[in-house]
């Protein structure tokens, strides 16, 4: 294996975000440095998951495979979504580009895909299909299928994280109760799959070594819990900030039409 996929992912993700940041008009408020830092952390997490030291180990060690799954599908999306790339793009693109992006956000297909229930099915449902059917063994024997699975991990995890707790504009996003309910159900499904894999390993129904399979299932269980707790915190913090009443600007007109403080 080479470093090309890892390096390419880092260059594309970091370069795209920093390129938008460089085009941000001077008249807009400064972009928060912590958001840029979160994007860099997410991009480097993707690069680490694809780097040869981990990618090569996934062919023989179930623990490495689960670590790659967690990094790509659960931890990297937290940083990439919290960095608010859509909000950055809307402020940095030319007017025509920003309008096209706004139209895309309001389009029917994206509205369906970005619904938390649909996003959860694409994310967690695909995980059930991969690990509880022979698809996992077939993917391990096919580099092309492995690449498709890894790309799906990242994109589905990104979409799910954005649908549940993204800070970016998302027309028609459901309210907090539904998103929180989806998060709880998805977390329970993830835990069920991890327990099923552990039971298979204990019973000896795994193609790899039993000890590695058990450890991989445990990593999936506890590592998934950590990511889901962070996602829940992200959801609740975002909801709190959006629900807080914002003070009127000194120049904002009062209810009667006169400037505030006049």
DACOR-V147591 format. One record per pair of residues at least 24 apart in sequence whose ideal C-beta (glycine too) atoms are under 8 Angstrom apart, sorted by the first residue. I is the first residue (numbers start at 0). J is the second residue. Records with the same first field share a line. If there is no record, write none. Layout:
I=J + J
//
This chain:
0=51 + 54 + 55
1=51
2=50 + 51
4=49 + 54
5=46 + 47 + 49 + 50 + 51 + 54
6=46
8=42 + 45 + 46 + 49
9=42 + 43 + 45 + 46
12=38 + 41 + 42 + 45 + 79
13=38 + 39 + 42
16=42 + 82 + 84 + 87
19=84 + 87 + 88 + 91 + 92
20=87 + 91
22=91 + 92
23=87 + 90 + 91
24=90 + 91
27=90
30=87
34=81 + 82 + 83 + 87
35=82
37=77 + 78 + 79 + 81 + 82
38=78 + 79 + 82 + 84
39=78
40=78
41=75 + 76 + 77 + 78 + 79 + 80 + 81 + 82
42=75 + 78 + 79
44=70 + 71 + 74 + 75 + 78
45=70 + 71 + 75 + 79 + 153
48=75 + 149
49=149
58=139
59=207
60=207 + 211 + 215
61=205 + 207 + 208 + 211 + 212 + 214 + 215 + 216
62=211 + 214 + 215 + 218
64=215
65=215 + 216 + 218 + 219 + 222
66=218 + 222
67=149
68=126 + 152 + 219
69=218 + 219 + 222 + 223 + 226
71=149 + 152 + 153 + 156
72=122 + 126 + 152 + 153 + 155 + 156
73=156 + 222 + 223 + 226 + 227
74=226
75=153 + 156 + 157
76=153 + 156 + 157 + 159 + 160 + 161
77=160 + 226 + 229 + 230 + 233
79=157 + 160
80=157 + 160 + 161 + 164 + 165 + 166 + 167 + 233
81=166 + 233
83=165 + 166 + 167
84=167
85=165 + 167 + 168
86=166 + 167 + 168
89=168
101=168
104=168 + 169 + 170
105=170 + 171
110=170 + 171
112=158
113=158 + 161 + 162 + 169 + 172
114=162 + 173
115=159 + 162 + 163 + 173 + 177 + 178 + 181
116=177 + 181
117=162
118=155 + 158 + 159 + 161 + 162 + 163
119=159 + 162 + 163 + 181 + 184 + 185
121=155 + 158 + 159
122=155 + 156 + 158 + 159 + 185
123=159 + 185 + 188 + 189
125=151 + 155
126=188 + 189 + 192
127=188 + 192
130=192 + 195 + 196
131=192 + 195
136=206
139=206
159=185
160=230 + 233
163=230 + 234
164=230 + 233 + 234 + 237
165=237
166=237
175=234 + 238
178=234
179=231 + 234
182=227 + 230 + 231 + 234
185=227
186=223 + 224 + 227
189=219 + 223 + 227
190=220 + 223 + 224
192=219
193=217 + 219 + 220 + 223
194=220
//
